[in-house]
Amino acid sequence: MSGIGSTKRNMDEETGSIPAPRSAADAFRVSEEQVQRARLVVAKNSEDSGDLRELLDMLGLISSNPEQPPPVSR
């Protein structure tokens, strides 16, 4: 259990360093690799195909129109 004022910091797995804070502009820079990795994480943690589709849609990782990229990549 953590105390008041303690902070959990995530370490960068590759370098072992703490990643720099992201700005609002960074949120719009999502690579195709990041989208694919996010889809895999969601797929591994979904209960069934309906749950998977709902979560991917909620996170903007799939597009309702196959002709367009997912919302997170636009």
Backbone bond lengths (Angstrom), bond angles and torsions (degrees), N, CA, C in turn:
res aa  C-N    CA-C-N  psi(-1)  N-CA   C-N-CA  omega(-1)  CA-C   N-CA-C  phi
1 M - - - 1.449 - - 1.517 108.60 -
2 S 1.324 118.22 137.66 1.451 120.66 -177.37 1.522 110.68 -98.07
3 G 1.309 115.55 151.63 1.458 120.82 -178.98 1.508 111.87 -86.95
4 I 1.316 114.81 171.96 1.462 120.87 178.43 1.518 108.78 -64.30
5 G 1.293 115.37 134.95 1.454 121.10 178.39 1.518 114.40 86.61
6 S 1.314 117.95 -6.50 1.456 118.21 178.23 1.515 109.46 -77.81
7 T 1.297 115.24 152.27 1.453 120.66 -177.00 1.513 109.42 -127.26
8 K 1.318 116.41 132.72 1.454 120.41 174.15 1.519 107.07 -91.13
9 R 1.300 117.21 125.87 1.455 121.39 -179.82 1.511 108.99 -116.17
10 N 1.310 115.42 134.04 1.461 121.01 178.14 1.517 109.57 -90.60
11 M 1.316 115.23 131.98 1.455 120.56 179.38 1.527 109.51 -91.64
12 D 1.315 115.69 143.09 1.451 121.24 173.15 1.524 106.98 -67.10
13 E 1.333 117.01 122.27 1.459 121.45 -175.14 1.524 113.08 -63.32
14 E 1.324 117.68 -32.91 1.454 120.54 -175.87 1.527 112.34 -79.56
15 T 1.324 117.67 -42.54 1.459 120.21 -173.80 1.520 112.64 -104.47
16 G 1.330 118.50 -17.80 1.455 121.34 -177.49 1.514 112.40 80.15
17 S 1.332 117.50 5.71 1.457 120.57 -179.60 1.525 110.61 -100.56
18 I 1.312 115.45 162.99 1.464 120.63 177.69 1.520 107.72 -81.53
19 P 1.343 118.17 126.15 1.466 119.64 -178.76 1.527 111.49 -67.53
20 A 1.313 116.11 150.62 1.460 122.02 178.41 1.527 109.51 -69.57
21 P 1.326 117.41 150.98 1.473 119.78 177.39 1.525 110.47 -60.25
22 R 1.320 115.26 146.40 1.463 120.18 178.72 1.509 109.92 -93.62
23 S 1.311 116.20 142.58 1.465 120.99 176.14 1.524 108.57 -91.54
24 A 1.327 115.96 172.06 1.467 120.27 178.57 1.526 110.60 -61.25
25 A 1.320 117.28 -35.48 1.467 120.89 179.78 1.525 110.68 -65.40
26 D 1.332 117.19 -34.13 1.462 120.73 179.30 1.517 111.92 -64.59
27 A 1.309 117.54 -29.05 1.462 120.93 -179.04 1.520 111.44 -61.81
28 F 1.305 116.63 -25.26 1.456 120.14 -179.17 1.525 112.37 -89.09
29 R 1.319 117.74 -6.23 1.461 121.67 179.17 1.519 108.98 -100.19
30 V 1.309 115.40 86.31 1.460 121.05 -179.42 1.520 107.65 -116.71
31 S 1.316 115.72 121.04 1.460 119.55 -178.42 1.528 110.19 -79.75
32 E 1.306 115.69 162.65 1.466 121.06 177.25 1.529 110.08 -62.60
33 E 1.326 116.71 -34.74 1.469 120.42 177.41 1.531 110.89 -63.38
34 Q 1.329 117.52 -41.11 1.465 121.03 178.57 1.526 110.80 -64.56
35 V 1.324 116.24 -40.87 1.464 120.39 178.64 1.528 109.45 -62.53
36 Q 1.321 117.08 -45.54 1.466 120.90 -179.58 1.524 111.54 -63.57
37 R 1.328 116.95 -42.40 1.464 120.36 178.96 1.526 111.06 -64.43
38 A 1.330 116.86 -39.64 1.464 120.75 178.17 1.523 110.44 -64.58
39 R 1.325 116.81 -41.03 1.469 120.31 178.08 1.532 110.78 -60.88
40 L 1.330 116.95 -41.44 1.463 120.68 179.79 1.527 111.57 -64.56
41 V 1.315 117.03 -41.27 1.467 120.59 178.49 1.518 110.11 -63.12
42 V 1.327 116.66 -44.90 1.468 120.55 179.14 1.526 109.84 -62.93
43 A 1.332 117.03 -43.34 1.462 120.71 -178.99 1.533 111.33 -62.27
44 K 1.322 117.04 -41.51 1.460 120.80 -179.25 1.527 112.29 -66.82
45 N 1.332 117.14 -24.35 1.460 120.92 -175.49 1.524 113.83 -108.28
46 S 1.319 117.64 8.25 1.460 121.67 179.54 1.528 110.22 -87.44
47 E 1.317 115.42 148.52 1.464 120.50 179.94 1.522 112.31 -77.62
48 D 1.342 116.42 -38.50 1.459 121.09 -179.54 1.522 108.75 -158.31
49 S 1.336 116.97 -177.96 1.465 120.13 -175.75 1.529 112.44 -65.15
50 G 1.332 117.37 -34.18 1.467 120.24 177.42 1.518 111.35 -65.38
51 D 1.327 115.73 -42.94 1.460 121.78 177.45 1.521 110.23 -63.18
52 L 1.331 116.71 -42.05 1.460 121.99 178.90 1.525 110.84 -59.79
53 R 1.324 116.78 -50.90 1.475 120.58 -178.93 1.524 110.89 -60.54
54 E 1.332 117.15 -43.37 1.465 120.97 -178.87 1.534 111.00 -63.03
55 L 1.328 117.04 -45.19 1.462 120.42 -179.78 1.529 112.00 -66.35
56 L 1.331 117.14 -43.69 1.464 120.04 178.50 1.520 110.96 -61.18
57 D 1.332 116.72 -40.16 1.460 121.27 178.67 1.524 110.62 -66.26
58 M 1.327 117.37 -45.72 1.466 121.27 -179.39 1.529 111.39 -61.16
59 L 1.310 117.27 -35.26 1.458 121.53 -178.65 1.528 113.04 -86.61
60 G 1.324 116.87 -3.23 1.459 120.41 179.65 1.509 113.22 73.89
61 L 1.335 116.30 26.37 1.463 120.66 -177.06 1.518 113.41 -95.38
62 I 1.322 117.31 -4.78 1.462 121.48 172.99 1.520 108.00 -132.77
63 S 1.303 116.12 155.29 1.460 122.04 179.99 1.518 109.65 -106.99
64 S 1.318 115.95 142.21 1.463 119.38 176.49 1.527 110.96 -73.00
65 N 1.331 116.65 -20.03 1.462 122.74 178.44 1.527 108.16 -112.88
66 P 1.332 118.71 114.85 1.474 120.80 -178.33 1.520 114.08 -61.27
67 E 1.329 117.71 -16.77 1.470 122.11 -179.88 1.532 111.58 -78.04
68 Q 1.336 117.81 -17.79 1.461 121.79 -175.65 1.525 110.97 -112.39
69 P 1.328 116.01 154.48 1.474 118.63 175.45 1.528 109.78 -71.55
70 P 1.329 118.16 162.21 1.456 120.13 177.59 1.524 110.76 -62.74
71 P 1.332 118.41 153.89 1.463 121.49 -177.71 1.532 114.18 -53.01
72 V 1.321 117.61 -35.76 1.456 120.19 -177.91 1.534 111.73 -66.04
73 S 1.316 118.13 -20.82 1.477 122.42 -178.79 1.522 113.23 -97.97
74 R 1.294 118.01 -6.13 1.477 119.92 -176.63 1.506 112.81 -76.59
